[in-house]
Amino acid sequence: MQKIEEDLGGREINMVIQKKICRCDFSFHAFSIPENEILEDARDFLKPHEVEFLKMTSSRSISVSLFDHNLQQFYMFLSWWQKNNISFYDLSYCWKEVVQPNNLKLDDVVQLWSFRRDHDLGFALVKLTR
């Protein structure tokens, strides 16, 4: 994640999750991040006040930037949801615009990295080769 640090000035860099792109990532037009699949070292990728804000009601979101491997920036919303006793975060708003240029397909393996830039939360999405 040298690009995040050098090109974007990112700090507090953590791999949040590595997962296969699933059907729900396409059907809900958002990238899902199940809370129980967040890597142990990244459980604090959100500041306590951000967690509190998101979990107050399910309709709250935080504006974030997502960068792909070409450092193309996408403006998105991070939200928290709970359904059928499963909690998850999702990145939404322009997820379809991320999928198309990055040629993301069902079962592609991706990593989502979080970082801070001037205290603002950002993410980088890395597609791993199959």
LINCORQUI-V683476 format. One record per residue. N is the residue number from 0. RES is the residue in one small letter. SS is DSSP state (H for helix, E for strand, L for the rest). PHI is phi in whole degrees, 0 to 359 (* if undefined). OMEGA is omega in whole degrees, 0 to 359 (999 if undefined). Layout:
n->{N & N}
res->{RES & RES}
ss->{SS & SS}
phi->{PHI & PHI}
omega->{OMEGA & OMEGA}
This chain:
n->{0 & 1 & 2 & 3 & 4 & 5 & 6 & 7 & 8 & 9 & 10 & 11 & 12 & 13 & 14 & 15 & 16 & 17 & 18 & 19 & 20 & 21 & 22 & 23 & 24 & 25 & 26 & 27 & 28 & 29 & 30 & 31 & 32 & 33 & 34 & 35 & 36 & 37 & 38 & 39 & 40 & 41 & 42 & 43 & 44 & 45 & 46 & 47 & 48 & 49 & 50 & 51 & 52 & 53 & 54 & 55 & 56 & 57 & 58 & 59 & 60 & 61 & 62 & 63 & 64 & 65 & 66 & 67 & 68 & 69 & 70 & 71 & 72 & 73 & 74 & 75 & 76 & 77 & 78 & 79 & 80 & 81 & 82 & 83 & 84 & 85 & 86 & 87 & 88 & 89 & 90 & 91 & 92 & 93 & 94 & 95 & 96 & 97 & 98 & 99 & 100 & 101 & 102 & 103 & 104 & 105 & 106 & 107 & 108 & 109 & 110 & 111 & 112 & 113 & 114 & 115 & 116 & 117 & 118 & 119 & 120 & 121 & 122 & 123 & 124 & 125 & 126 & 127 & 128 & 129}
res->{m & q & k & i & e & e & d & l & g & g & r & e & i & n & m & v & i & q & k & k & i & c & r & c & d & f & s & f & h & a & f & s & i & p & e & n & e & i & l & e & d & a & r & d & f & l & k & p & h & e & v & e & f & l & k & m & t & s & s & r & s & i & s & v & s & l & f & d & h & n & l & q & q & f & y & m & f & l & s & w & w & q & k & n & n & i & s & f & y & d & l & s & y & c & w & k & e & v & v & q & p & n & n & l & k & l & d & d & v & v & q & l & w & s & f & r & r & d & h & d & l & g & f & a & l & v & k & l & t & r}
ss->{L & H & H & H & H & H & H & H & L & L & E & E & E & E & E & E & E & E & E & E & L & L & H & H & H & H & H & L & L & L & E & E & E & E & H & H & H & L & L & H & H & H & L & L & L & L & L & H & H & H & H & H & H & H & H & H & L & L & L & L & E & E & E & E & E & E & E & L & L & L & L & L & E & E & E & E & E & E & E & E & E & E & E & L & L & E & E & E & E & E & E & E & L & L & H & H & H & H & H & H & H & L & L & L & L & L & L & L & E & E & E & E & E & E & E & E & E & L & L & E & E & E & E & E & E & E & E & L & L & L}
phi->{* & 300 & 300 & 298 & 289 & 280 & 276 & 251 & 70 & 283 & 227 & 53 & 278 & 220 & 282 & 277 & 202 & 237 & 206 & 276 & 295 & 246 & 304 & 296 & 293 & 263 & 289 & 260 & 54 & 206 & 270 & 271 & 230 & 300 & 301 & 284 & 253 & 293 & 297 & 307 & 291 & 250 & 301 & 255 & 295 & 258 & 286 & 307 & 292 & 288 & 299 & 300 & 299 & 294 & 272 & 299 & 215 & 285 & 262 & 267 & 213 & 243 & 285 & 221 & 251 & 240 & 244 & 265 & 295 & 269 & 63 & 288 & 264 & 236 & 270 & 223 & 240 & 259 & 232 & 238 & 224 & 224 & 215 & 52 & 62 & 245 & 256 & 205 & 260 & 216 & 253 & 226 & 103 & 237 & 303 & 299 & 288 & 279 & 299 & 297 & 291 & 264 & 51 & 281 & 229 & 308 & 75 & 297 & 263 & 230 & 243 & 246 & 250 & 254 & 200 & 242 & 226 & 53 & 72 & 275 & 281 & 224 & 225 & 232 & 249 & 240 & 271 & 270 & 287 & 275}
omega->{178 & 179 & 181 & 183 & 185 & 186 & 184 & 182 & 183 & 177 & 180 & 185 & 180 & 169 & 183 & 184 & 167 & 184 & 172 & 173 & 183 & 180 & 183 & 178 & 177 & 186 & 180 & 179 & 179 & 176 & 184 & 180 & 180 & 183 & 182 & 178 & 177 & 183 & 184 & 182 & 184 & 184 & 180 & 179 & 174 & 175 & 181 & 180 & 177 & 178 & 180 & 179 & 183 & 186 & 177 & 175 & 183 & 182 & 180 & 178 & 177 & 175 & 180 & 173 & 175 & 179 & 176 & 184 & 176 & 184 & 171 & 184 & 176 & 178 & 186 & 175 & 173 & 180 & 176 & 181 & 172 & 181 & 180 & 180 & 175 & 179 & 177 & 172 & 171 & 174 & 185 & 177 & 181 & 181 & 180 & 179 & 174 & 184 & 188 & 183 & 179 & 176 & 180 & 181 & 177 & 179 & 171 & 178 & 180 & 172 & 174 & 180 & 174 & 176 & 177 & 175 & 185 & 179 & 179 & 179 & 175 & 179 & 172 & 179 & 182 & 177 & 178 & 179 & 179 & 999}
